[in-house]
Amino acid sequence: MQHLVTLVDKFRAMYSKPDLRRALKVSPEHWFLGYELRRIFEKHLQQQATRSRKADGSRGPFVCFAVAVSSALDLHVSDATVSKAMTNLAPLFRRASAANKTSGWHLDEFGNPTRVMENS
């Protein structure tokens, strides 16, 4: 639970300081859902975070996790919001060799956002 409190503090801090989130023009809510919660889910639950649905049409594990955590923090979001957040931040989760050609951002081997800089 303490980790979630720390995460909420980070979420609030996103409004005041320039960083990667602003460089990518992503809202604090989408950053929280598509980056912070995604990394927590993958690290602690040892599953890849996807927005897939089960065969019966119900939510997949990550969407359930993101909606439940958000609800517990009084940040009520829909499945569609989680999916959109994941879409907006998908370039960060591609391998360096497949980094988004427009933004150039990806996660390095330690999970830190890094920008690919081309030599001129």
DRENBA-614003 format. One record per residue: residue in three letters; x, y, z of N, C-alpha, C in turn. Coordinates in Angstrom, 2 decimals, padded with zeros to 5 digits, always signed. Example, Ala and Ser with C-alpha at 12.3 -4.5 7.8 and 13.67 -1.06 7.14 Angstrom:
<nodes>
{residuo->ALA&npx->+013.19&npy->-005.69&npz->+007.80&capx->+012.30&capy->-004.50&capz->+007.80&cpx->+013.20&cpy->-003.30&cpz->+007.80}
{residuo->SER&npx->+012.85&npy->-002.25&npz->+007.08&capx->+013.67&capy->-001.06&capz->+007.14&cpx->+012.90&cpy->+000.03&cpz->+007.87}
</nodes>
This chain:
<nodes>
{residuo->MET&npx->+000.83&npy->-001.19&npz->+000.00&capx->+000.00&capy->+000.00&capz->+000.00&cpx->+000.87&cpy->+001.26&cpz->+000.00}
{residuo->GLN&npx->+001.99&npy->+001.21&npz->+000.71&capx->+002.88&capy->+002.37&capz->+000.75&cpx->+003.37&cpy->+002.73&cpz->-000.65}
{residuo->HIS&npx->+003.60&npy->+001.69&npz->-001.46&capx->+004.04&capy->+001.92&capz->-002.84&cpx->+003.00&cpy->+002.72&cpz->-003.63}
{residuo->LEU&npx->+001.71&npy->+002.43&npz->-003.39&capx->+000.65&capy->+003.17&capz->-004.08&cpx->+000.60&cpy->+004.62&cpz->-003.61}
{residuo->VAL&npx->+000.83&npy->+004.85&npz->-002.33&capx->+000.86&capy->+006.23&capz->-001.81&cpx->+001.99&cpy->+007.00&cpz->-002.49}
{residuo->THR&npx->+003.15&npy->+006.37&npz->-002.62&capx->+004.28&capy->+007.00&capz->-003.30&cpx->+003.92&cpy->+007.27&cpz->-004.75}
{residuo->LEU&npx->+003.23&npy->+006.34&npz->-005.37&capx->+002.82&capy->+006.50&capz->-006.75&cpx->+001.86&cpy->+007.68&cpz->-006.93}
{residuo->VAL&npx->+000.95&npy->+007.83&npz->-005.99&capx->+000.02&capy->+008.96&capz->-006.04&cpx->+000.78&cpy->+010.27&cpz->-005.91}
{residuo->ASP&npx->+001.79&npy->+010.32&npz->-005.05&capx->+002.61&capy->+011.52&capz->-004.92&cpx->+003.30&cpy->+011.84&cpz->-006.24}
{residuo->LYS&npx->+003.80&npy->+010.81&npz->-006.91&capx->+004.42&capy->+011.02&capz->-008.23&cpx->+003.40&cpy->+011.56&cpz->-009.22}
{residuo->PHE&npx->+002.19&npy->+011.00&npz->-009.16&capx->+001.11&capy->+011.42&capz->-010.05&cpx->+000.82&cpy->+012.91&cpz->-009.87}
{residuo->ARG&npx->+000.75&npy->+013.34&npz->-008.63&capx->+000.49&capy->+014.76&capz->-008.36&cpx->+001.65&cpy->+015.65&cpz->-008.82}
{residuo->ALA&npx->+002.86&npy->+015.16&npz->-008.66&capx->+004.05&capy->+015.93&capz->-009.06&cpx->+004.13&cpy->+016.11&cpz->-010.57}
{residuo->MET&npx->+003.46&npy->+015.25&npz->-011.31&capx->+003.52&capy->+015.34&capz->-012.77&cpx->+002.92&cpy->+016.64&cpz->-013.29}
{residuo->TYR&npx->+002.07&npy->+017.26&npz->-012.49&capx->+001.45&capy->+018.50&capz->-012.94&cpx->+002.42&cpy->+019.69&cpz->-012.89}
{residuo->SER&npx->+003.49&npy->+019.59&npz->-012.14&capx->+004.29&capy->+020.77&capz->-011.89&cpx->+005.69&cpy->+020.77&cpz->-012.51}
{residuo->LYS&npx->+006.21&npy->+019.64&npz->-012.94&capx->+007.58&capy->+019.66&capz->-013.45&cpx->+007.66&cpy->+019.13&cpz->-014.89}
{residuo->PRO&npx->+008.48&npy->+019.77&npz->-015.73&capx->+008.62&capy->+019.27&capz->-017.09&cpx->+009.44&cpy->+017.98&cpz->-017.10}
{residuo->ASP&npx->+009.04&npy->+017.03&npz->-017.91&capx->+009.73&capy->+015.76&capz->-017.96&cpx->+009.35&cpy->+015.04&cpz->-019.25}
{residuo->LEU&npx->+009.62&npy->+013.76&npz->-019.28&capx->+009.31&capy->+012.96&capz->-020.45&cpx->+007.82&cpy->+012.98&cpz->-020.77}
{residuo->ARG&npx->+006.98&npy->+012.96&npz->-019.74&capx->+005.54&capy->+012.97&capz->-019.96&cpx->+005.13&cpy->+014.18&cpz->-020.78}
{residuo->ARG&npx->+005.67&npy->+015.32&npz->-020.43&capx->+005.34&capy->+016.54&capz->-021.17&cpx->+005.96&cpy->+016.54&cpz->-022.55}
{residuo->ALA&npx->+007.15&npy->+016.00&npz->-022.67&capx->+007.81&capy->+015.93&capz->-023.97&cpx->+006.99&cpy->+015.09&cpz->-024.94}
{residuo->LEU&npx->+006.36&npy->+014.05&npz->-024.43&capx->+005.52&capy->+013.19&capz->-025.26&cpx->+004.09&cpy->+013.69&cpz->-025.37}
{residuo->LYS&npx->+003.78&npy->+014.77&npz->-024.66&capx->+002.44&capy->+015.38&capz->-024.67&cpx->+001.37&cpy->+014.38&cpz->-024.23}
{residuo->VAL&npx->+001.64&npy->+013.75&npz->-023.09&capx->+000.73&capy->+012.76&capz->-022.52&cpx->+000.15&cpy->+013.33&cpz->-021.23}
{residuo->SER&npx->-001.14&npy->+013.16&npz->-021.04&capx->-001.78&capy->+013.68&capz->-019.82&cpx->-001.27&cpy->+012.91&cpz->-018.60}
{residuo->PRO&npx->-001.35&npy->+013.53&npz->-017.42&capx->-000.94&capy->+012.82&capz->-016.20&cpx->-001.72&cpy->+011.52&cpz->-015.98}
{residuo->GLU&npx->-003.00&npy->+011.54&npz->-016.30&capx->-003.81&capy->+010.33&capz->-016.13&cpx->-003.32&cpy->+009.21&cpz->-017.05}
{residuo->HIS&npx->-003.05&npy->+009.54&npz->-018.30&capx->-002.56&capy->+008.52&capz->-019.24&cpx->-001.17&cpy->+008.03&cpz->-018.84}
{residuo->TRP&npx->-000.32&npy->+008.92&npz->-018.34&capx->+001.01&capy->+008.51&capz->-017.89&cpx->+000.89&cpy->+007.53&cpz->-016.72}
{residuo->PHE&npx->+000.03&npy->+007.86&npz->-015.77&capx->-000.19&capy->+007.01&capz->-014.61&cpx->-000.68&cpy->+005.63&cpz->-015.03}
{residuo->LEU&npx->-001.66&npy->+005.58&npz->-015.92&capx->-002.24&capy->+004.31&capz->-016.35&cpx->-001.33&cpy->+003.53&cpz->-017.30}
{residuo->GLY&npx->-000.80&npy->+004.23&npz->-018.29&capx->-000.07&capy->+003.56&capz->-019.36&cpx->+001.40&cpy->+003.36&cpz->-019.11}
{residuo->TYR&npx->+001.96&npy->+004.04&npz->-018.11&capx->+003.39&capy->+003.89&capz->-017.82&cpx->+003.62&cpy->+003.37&cpz->-016.40}
{residuo->GLU&npx->+003.23&npy->+004.14&npz->-015.41&capx->+003.51&capy->+003.77&capz->-014.01&cpx->+002.82&cpy->+002.47&cpz->-013.61}
{residuo->LEU&npx->+001.50&npy->+002.38&npz->-013.82&capx->+000.80&capy->+001.16&capz->-013.43&cpx->+001.24&cpy->-000.03&cpz->-014.28}
{residuo->ARG&npx->+001.53&npy->+000.22&npz->-015.53&capx->+001.98&capy->-000.87&capz->-016.41&cpx->+003.28&cpy->-001.48&cpz->-015.90}
{residuo->ARG&npx->+004.23&npy->-000.62&npz->-015.52&capx->+005.51&capy->-001.12&capz->-015.00&cpx->+005.33&cpy->-001.86&cpz->-013.68}
{residuo->ILE&npx->+004.47&npy->-001.37&npz->-012.80&capx->+004.20&capy->-002.04&capz->-011.53&cpx->+003.58&cpy->-003.41&cpz->-011.78}
{residuo->PHE&npx->+002.59&npy->-003.45&npz->-012.66&capx->+001.92&capy->-004.71&capz->-012.98&cpx->+002.92&cpy->-005.73&cpz->-013.52}
{residuo->GLU&npx->+003.73&npy->-005.34&npz->-014.48&capx->+004.68&capy->-006.27&capz->-015.09&cpx->+005.76&cpy->-006.72&cpz->-014.11}
{residuo->LYS&npx->+006.20&npy->-005.82&npz->-013.26&capx->+007.26&capy->-006.18&capz->-012.30&cpx->+006.75&cpy->-007.12&cpz->-011.22}
{residuo->HIS&npx->+005.62&npy->-006.77&npz->-010.62&capx->+005.16&capy->-007.52&capz->-009.45&cpx->+004.29&cpy->-008.72&cpz->-009.79}
{residuo->LEU&npx->+003.58&npy->-008.68&npz->-010.89&capx->+002.72&capy->-009.81&capz->-011.24&cpx->+003.35&cpy->-010.71&cpz->-012.30}
{residuo->GLN&npx->+004.53&npy->-010.31&npz->-012.80&capx->+005.27&capy->-011.13&capz->-013.75&cpx->+004.43&cpy->-011.52&cpz->-014.97}
{residuo->GLN&npx->+003.62&npy->-010.57&npz->-015.44&capx->+002.82&capy->-010.78&capz->-016.64&cpx->+002.98&cpy->-009.56&cpz->-017.53}
{residuo->GLN&npx->+002.86&npy->-009.75&npz->-018.82&capx->+002.89&capy->-008.62&capz->-019.73&cpx->+001.55&cpy->-007.90&cpz->-019.64}
{residuo->ALA&npx->+001.59&npy->-006.60&npz->-019.54&capx->+000.37&capy->-005.80&capz->-019.48&cpx->-000.17&cpy->-005.63&cpz->-020.89}
{residuo->THR&npx->-001.36&npy->-006.15&npz->-021.12&capx->-002.02&capy->-006.00&capz->-022.42&cpx->-003.45&cpy->-005.56&cpz->-022.17}
{residuo->ARG&npx->-004.08&npy->-005.08&npz->-023.20&capx->-005.48&capy->-004.67&capz->-023.06&cpx->-006.42&cpy->-005.69&cpz->-023.68}
{residuo->SER&npx->-005.92&npy->-006.91&npz->-023.86&capx->-006.71&capy->-007.96&capz->-024.48&cpx->-007.91&cpy->-008.31&cpz->-023.61}
{residuo->ARG&npx->-008.91&npy->-008.86&npz->-024.27&capx->-010.10&capy->-009.33&capz->-023.56&cpx->-010.09&cpy->-010.85&cpz->-023.51}
{residuo->LYS&npx->-010.75&npy->-011.39&npz->-022.53&capx->-010.88&capy->-012.83&capz->-022.42&cpx->-011.88&cpy->-013.32&cpz->-023.47}
{residuo->ALA&npx->-011.94&npy->-014.63&npz->-023.66&capx->-012.84&capy->-015.22&capz->-024.67&cpx->-014.30&cpy->-014.84&cpz->-024.43}
{residuo->ASP&npx->-014.68&npy->-014.66&npz->-023.18&capx->-016.07&capy->-014.31&capz->-022.87&cpx->-016.35&cpy->-012.81&cpz->-022.99}
{residuo->GLY&npx->-015.33&npy->-012.04&npz->-023.40&capx->-015.51&capy->-010.60&capz->-023.59&cpx->-015.20&cpy->-009.75&cpz->-022.37}
{residuo->SER&npx->-014.87&npy->-010.40&npz->-021.26&capx->-014.56&capy->-009.64&capz->-020.05&cpx->-013.15&cpy->-009.05&cpz->-020.12}
{residuo->ARG&npx->-012.86&npy->-008.14&npz->-019.21&capx->-011.56&capy->-007.46&capz->-019.16&cpx->-010.42&cpy->-008.43&cpz->-018.96}
{residuo->GLY&npx->-009.27&npy->-008.04&npz->-019.53&capx->-008.05&capy->-008.79&capz->-019.28&cpx->-007.47&cpy->-008.40&cpz->-017.93}
{residuo->PRO&npx->-006.41&npy->-009.08&npz->-017.47&capx->-005.86&capy->-008.83&capz->-016.14&cpx->-005.33&cpy->-007.41&cpz->-015.92}
{residuo->PHE&npx->-004.62&npy->-006.83&npz->-016.90&capx->-004.08&capy->-005.50&capz->-016.67&cpx->-005.18&cpy->-004.44&cpz->-016.60}
{residuo->VAL&npx->-006.17&npy->-004.54&npz->-017.47&capx->-007.26&capy->-003.55&capz->-017.44&cpx->-007.99&cpy->-003.63&cpz->-016.11}
{residuo->CYS&npx->-008.25&npy->-004.85&npz->-015.63&capx->-008.88&capy->-005.01&capz->-014.30&cpx->-008.03&cpy->-004.35&cpz->-013.22}
{residuo->PHE&npx->-006.72&npy->-004.61&npz->-013.26&capx->-005.78&capy->-004.05&capz->-012.28&cpx->-005.82&cpy->-002.52&cpz->-012.33}
{residuo->ALA&npx->-005.69&npy->-001.95&npz->-013.52&capx->-005.64&capy->-000.49&capz->-013.66&cpx->-006.94&cpy->+000.18&cpz->-013.21}
{residuo->VAL&npx->-008.07&npy->-000.40&npz->-013.57&capx->-009.36&capy->+000.16&capz->-013.15&cpx->-009.53&cpy->+000.04&cpz->-011.64}
{residuo->ALA&npx->-009.14&npy->-001.09&npz->-011.06&capx->-009.27&capy->-001.29&capz->-009.61&cpx->-008.37&cpy->-000.34&cpz->-008.82}
{residuo->VAL&npx->-007.11&npy->-000.21&npz->-009.23&capx->-006.19&capy->+000.69&capz->-008.52&cpx->-006.68&cpy->+002.13&cpz->-008.65}
{residuo->SER&npx->-007.08&npy->+002.51&npz->-009.85&capx->-007.58&capy->+003.88&capz->-010.06&cpx->-008.80&cpy->+004.15&cpz->-009.20}
{residuo->SER&npx->-009.71&npy->+003.20&npz->-009.14&capx->-010.92&capy->+003.36&capz->-008.33&cpx->-010.57&cpy->+003.51&cpz->-006.86}
{residuo->ALA&npx->-009.61&npy->+002.72&npz->-006.38&capx->-009.18&capy->+002.81&capz->-004.98&cpx->-008.57&cpy->+004.17&cpz->-004.66}
{residuo->LEU&npx->-008.05&npy->+004.83&npz->-005.68&capx->-007.44&capy->+006.15&capz->-005.50&cpx->-008.39&cpy->+007.29&cpz->-005.89}
{residuo->ASP&npx->-009.67&npy->+006.97&npz->-006.04&capx->-010.70&capy->+007.94&capz->-006.46&cpx->-010.41&cpy->+008.56&cpz->-007.82}
{residuo->LEU&npx->-009.79&npy->+007.79&npz->-008.69&capx->-009.56&capy->+008.20&capz->-010.08&cpx->-010.34&cpy->+007.23&cpz->-010.95}
{residuo->HIS&npx->-011.61&npy->+007.44&npz->-011.09&capx->-012.47&capy->+006.48&capz->-011.78&cpx->-012.26&cpy->+006.59&cpz->-013.29}
{residuo->VAL&npx->-011.78&npy->+005.50&npz->-013.87&capx->-011.49&capy->+005.46&capz->-015.31&cpx->-012.22&cpy->+004.29&cpz->-015.95}
{residuo->SER&npx->-012.41&npy->+004.38&npz->-017.24&capx->-013.07&capy->+003.31&capz->-017.99&cpx->-012.04&cpy->+002.41&cpz->-018.65}
{residuo->ASP&npx->-012.51&npy->+001.28&npz->-019.15&capx->-011.65&capy->+000.37&capz->-019.91&cpx->-011.05&cpy->+001.10&cpz->-021.11}
{residuo->ALA&npx->-011.87&npy->+001.92&npz->-021.76&capx->-011.41&capy->+002.65&capz->-022.95&cpx->-010.29&cpy->+003.63&cpz->-022.61}
{residuo->THR&npx->-010.36&npy->+004.25&npz->-021.43&capx->-009.31&capy->+005.18&capz->-021.01&cpx->-007.99&cpy->+004.44&cpz->-020.80}
{residuo->VAL&npx->-008.06&npy->+003.27&npz->-020.19&capx->-006.85&capy->+002.46&capz->-019.98&cpx->-006.26&cpy->+002.06&cpz->-021.33}
{residuo->SER&npx->-007.11&npy->+001.64&npz->-022.24&capx->-006.65&capy->+001.23&capz->-023.56&cpx->-006.00&cpy->+002.38&cpz->-024.31}
{residuo->LYS&npx->-006.61&npy->+003.55&npz->-024.25&capx->-006.06&capy->+004.73&capz->-024.93&cpx->-004.72&cpy->+005.12&cpz->-024.32}
{residuo->ALA&npx->-004.60&npy->+005.04&npz->-023.01&capx->-003.33&capy->+005.36&capz->-022.33&cpx->-002.24&cpy->+004.41&cpz->-022.79}
{residuo->MET&npx->-002.57&npy->+003.14&npz->-022.91&capx->-001.59&capy->+002.16&capz->-023.36&cpx->-001.17&cpy->+002.43&cpz->-024.81}
{residuo->THR&npx->-002.12&npy->+002.83&npz->-025.64&capx->-001.81&capy->+003.17&capz->-027.03&cpx->-000.88&cpy->+004.37&cpz->-027.10}
{residuo->ASN&npx->-001.17&npy->+005.40&npz->-026.32&capx->-000.36&capy->+006.62&capz->-026.33&cpx->+001.07&cpy->+006.37&cpz->-025.88}
{residuo->LEU&npx->+001.27&npy->+005.41&npz->-024.98&capx->+002.60&capy->+005.16&capz->-024.44&cpx->+003.26&cpy->+003.91&cpz->-025.00}
{residuo->ALA&npx->+002.64&npy->+003.26&npz->-025.96&capx->+003.19&capy->+002.04&capz->-026.55&cpx->+004.61&cpy->+002.23&cpz->-027.09}
{residuo->PRO&npx->+004.95&npy->+003.38&npz->-027.70&capx->+006.32&capy->+003.54&capz->-028.21&cpx->+007.40&cpy->+003.37&cpz->-027.15}
{residuo->LEU&npx->+007.10&npy->+003.68&npz->-025.91&capx->+008.10&capy->+003.54&capz->-024.84&cpx->+008.41&cpy->+002.08&cpz->-024.55}
{residuo->PHE&npx->+007.49&npy->+001.19&npz->-024.86&capx->+007.66&capy->-000.21&capz->-024.51&cpx->+008.16&cpy->-001.06&cpz->-025.67}
{residuo->ARG&npx->+008.53&npy->-000.41&npz->-026.76&capx->+009.14&capy->-001.13&capz->-027.87&cpx->+010.63&cpy->-001.24&cpz->-027.61}
{residuo->ARG&npx->+011.25&npy->-002.22&npz->-028.20&capx->+012.70&capy->-002.37&capz->-028.08&cpx->+013.38&cpy->-001.18&cpz->-028.75}
{residuo->ALA&npx->+014.61&npy->-000.91&npz->-028.36&capx->+015.37&capy->+000.23&capz->-028.90&cpx->+015.45&cpy->+000.16&cpz->-030.42}
{residuo->SER&npx->+015.60&npy->-001.02&npz->-030.97&capx->+015.72&capy->-001.14&capz->-032.43&cpx->+014.41&cpy->-000.82&cpz->-033.13}
{residuo->ALA&npx->+013.31&npy->-000.91&npz->-032.40&capx->+012.01&capy->-000.63&capz->-033.00&cpx->+011.40&cpy->+000.65&cpz->-032.41}
{residuo->ALA&npx->+012.24&npy->+001.54&npz->-031.90&capx->+011.75&capy->+002.77&capz->-031.28&cpx->+010.94&cpy->+003.57&cpz->-032.28}
{residuo->ASN&npx->+009.94&npy->+004.24&npz->-031.78&capx->+009.08&capy->+005.05&capz->-032.62&cpx->+009.92&cpy->+006.05&cpz->-033.40}
{residuo->LYS&npx->+009.74&npy->+006.05&npz->-034.71&capx->+010.55&capy->+006.92&capz->-035.56&cpx->+010.23&cpy->+008.40&cpz->-035.32}
{residuo->THR&npx->+009.02&npy->+008.69&npz->-034.85&capx->+008.65&capy->+010.08&capz->-034.62&cpx->+009.21&cpy->+010.61&cpz->-033.31}
{residuo->SER&npx->+008.99&npy->+009.85&npz->-032.23&capx->+009.42&capy->+010.34&capz->-030.92&cpx->+010.82&cpy->+009.86&cpz->-030.56}
{residuo->GLY&npx->+011.19&npy->+008.66&npz->-031.02&capx->+012.50&capy->+008.11&capz->-030.69&cpx->+012.63&cpy->+007.60&cpz->-029.27}
{residuo->TRP&npx->+011.54&npy->+007.60&npz->-028.48&capx->+011.60&capy->+007.17&capz->-027.09&cpx->+011.39&cpy->+005.68&cpz->-026.98}
{residuo->HIS&npx->+012.08&npy->+005.05&npz->-026.04&capx->+011.92&capy->+003.64&capz->-025.72&cpx->+012.44&cpy->+003.41&cpz->-024.30}
{residuo->LEU&npx->+012.22&npy->+002.22&npz->-023.78&capx->+012.76&capy->+001.87&capz->-022.47&cpx->+014.10&cpy->+001.17&cpz->-022.67}
{residuo->ASP&npx->+015.10&npy->+001.58&npz->-021.90&capx->+016.41&capy->+000.93&capz->-022.00&cpx->+016.38&cpy->-000.40&cpz->-021.24}
{residuo->GLU&npx->+017.51&npy->-001.08&npz->-021.16&capx->+017.55&capy->-002.39&capz->-020.53&cpx->+017.21&cpy->-002.37&cpz->-019.03}
{residuo->PHE&npx->+017.22&npy->-001.18&npz->-018.42&capx->+016.90&capy->-001.04&capz->-017.01&cpx->+015.46&cpy->-000.57&cpz->-016.79}
{residuo->GLY&npx->+014.73&npy->-000.36&npz->-017.89&capx->+013.35&capy->+000.10&capz->-017.80&cpx->+013.20&cpy->+001.60&cpz->-017.72}
{residuo->ASN&npx->+014.28&npy->+002.35&npz->-017.99&capx->+014.21&capy->+003.81&capz->-017.95&cpx->+013.92&cpy->+004.37&cpz->-019.35}
{residuo->PRO&npx->+013.04&npy->+005.38&npz->-019.43&capx->+012.78&capy->+005.98&capz->-020.74&cpx->+014.05&cpy->+006.64&cpz->-021.29}
{residuo->THR&npx->+014.35&npy->+006.36&npz->-022.54&capx->+015.55&capy->+006.86&capz->-023.19&cpx->+015.18&cpy->+007.30&cpz->-024.60}
{residuo->ARG&npx->+015.83&npy->+008.34&npz->-025.06&capx->+015.55&capy->+008.82&capz->-026.42&cpx->+016.71&cpy->+008.45&cpz->-027.32}
{residuo->VAL&npx->+016.39&npy->+007.92&npz->-028.48&capx->+017.39&capy->+007.56&capz->-029.47&cpx->+017.81&cpy->+008.84&cpz->-030.19}
{residuo->MET&npx->+019.08&npy->+009.14&npz->-030.15&capx->+019.60&capy->+010.33&capz->-030.82&cpx->+020.40&cpy->+009.88&cpz->-032.04}
{residuo->GLU&npx->+020.03&npy->+010.38&npz->-033.19&capx->+020.76&capy->+010.01&capz->-034.41&cpx->+021.94&cpy->+010.95&cpz->-034.58}
{residuo->ASN&npx->+023.05&npy->+010.40&npz->-035.05&capx->+024.23&capy->+011.22&capz->-035.34&cpx->+024.00&cpy->+011.98&cpz->-036.63}
{residuo->SER&npx->+024.43&npy->+013.24&npz->-036.63&capx->+024.24&capy->+014.03&capz->-037.85&cpx->+025.48&cpy->+014.05&cpz->-038.70}
</nodes>
